[in-house]
Amino acid sequence: MPSQTPNPGPAFISNTRARKLLGVGKTTLQRWRESGKLPPYKVGQIVFYRVDDVNALIESGKVRRIA
């Protein structure tokens, strides 16, 4: 019987989910993308963010997690 590993959750989250977690608007997130504060990953026209990058930004104390 193979052992089952727990699902660690998504490695990437959507633009909308990142905004909700960070408590910022579209313009702020766009500025952070452009400045490199939060590096984006694109698949076609869809922008994603690494969960680890979002959490690191929250843990740095520069933003306050609201969700």
Phi, psi and omega in degrees: 000120181289144178283146180257131177262144180293148178287118183284356182095178184287145176277335181232149176232160182286165176304314181297315181295320178298317178299318181294316180295322183274344180070037181235164179270179181300317183295317179297314180297322177297317177299318179295323176298310184294327181275346182090002179297325177223098185294133179268159172232130183245141171237104188066237179262359185267130182262134176233163176228146175289134178302319180299322179293318179295314179297322178297321178294319178296314182292338180291345180085002181278344174223161182246124179289130181243346183245000000 
